């Protein structure tokens, strides 16, 4: 969704669940956060007005009602450009916190690779761990970007950090192969899925 396109307005979910069990409130919170919803006030969640978001909020509303709660899905149009910008800034702040945490994890991976390199720990176990950490970062960034409805420079900075991580992991892998004297042919065998016929 383009940051300047709010012609479709906003969708708001107002939800109130019974105090117990608390698991229902936690599950609702998780679903809304995963979708990228932001809160304006307690119990009032907002998403950009798209068909996919409308379908999600209707499903969540039905779930709340089934669990003995009360919920409404409202179409909201904001007449003031200032209010629209305030809502967008909430979304950007939420994504900003996620991008900050992502950057911390990227930095941690880069520091770990530097420590391994400095200690000469060129082992397949270290390489596999670094590759797994990189794949987690790839999946995580994709999730953040999917709910980044009003992207700014933070998204590009995160993508750039992921490129740095991928380059560092690739360089470390090459160093491991060199240390283990693995030839290109042997490398293909090592990278083949379990049980795959490499020949």
Secondary structure as UniProt FT lines:
FT   TURN            3..4
FT   TURN            7..8
FT   STRAND          10..16
FT   HELIX           22..35
FT   STRAND          38..41
FT   TURN            42..43
FT   STRAND          44..48
FT   HELIX           51..66
FT   TURN            67..68
FT   STRAND          70..76
FT   HELIX           81..118
FT   TURN            119..120
FT   HELIX           124..146
FT   TURN            149..150
FT   HELIX           153..179
FT   TURN            180..181
FT   HELIX           184..191
FT   TURN            194..195
//
